[in-house]
């Protein structure tokens, strides 16, 4: 059962809250300026067979080819780069199941800021190894019994460090929105944009950018079928806490969407749909075999939902954010050898 979560002051540091006010397209464009020449401008991938299967023209924004293998680098770098130098020098604290961890570790290293990451003890080893490899300190916790936020706040308070949460932060949201900004610069007349939803930072940033550029564009979110954090929050009009789902979509196991992302979602997106794990795993396998793209389950969730038929596409041009590619080699090998039906 979901429980309401009271608003917080959205603290980004141990002692100061970010300036109030809505996040807008100017913030996304400012983030794009900071990321220019640092983040990869990821390609937009097409497949004739995929188009035929979906009954629409599908444009895959390949964020699995971003630095650290996921869109998260955009928000992490923008947030750290936005800090004064003296705050960066005191260090960064983040909490993440993997991709935000790697993003903060990588961005902090590029900006000469020490980083401490609070990661679940069952985080995929490929993500843990990468986070350590970028030079961050890792503090482990049990995602099913401990609260990562309180652990991160304690560490930040002890060290005078700045907390950069994975989604409930204006500069993170603005940075994530640059993925949609780039996609729309390449495919200006999208009809629908489909985006994975974990904590909501990606869909919030993308919706801000996409709807500012094309107010007629429909933005649709996708979360694991067994996790109703986004759907319940939209239905009830408030952030709700759900039990952490046991799902293959580890990047979307967050127990809630953030307060800032929800405010954007209520204003800018059409709906959030759930997607079944098996459909996602079949999509991961199909991306590897049909398009030679290595994508993690959460990264493939939006495309899986498009192929499931649960979203009314109406033909036309459909943008899909492929959000990450950090899948464990053993898991990918198991999927490649599996008999899951190819989706196209």
BELDA-V584054 format. One line per field, one symbol per residue. burial: b if it has 24 or more other C-alpha atoms within 12 Angstrom, else e. A space follows every 50 residues. Layout:
burial: ???
This chain:
burial: ebeeeeeeebbbbbeeebeeeebbbebbbbbbebbeeebbbbebbbeeeb beebbbbbbbbbbbbbbbbbbbbbbbbbbbbbbeeebbebbbbbbbbbbb bbbbbbbbbbbbbbbbbbbbeebbbbbbbbbbebbbbbbbbebeeeebbe bbbbbbeeebbbbbbbbbbbbbbbbbbbbbbbbbeebbbbbbbbbbbbbb bbbbbbbbbbbbbbeebbbbbbbbbbbbbbbbbbeeebbbbbebbebbbb bbbbbbbbbbbbbbbbebbbbbbbbbbbbbbbbbbbbbbeeebbbbbbbb bbbbbbbbebbbbeeebbbbbbbbbbbbeeebeebbeeeeebbb
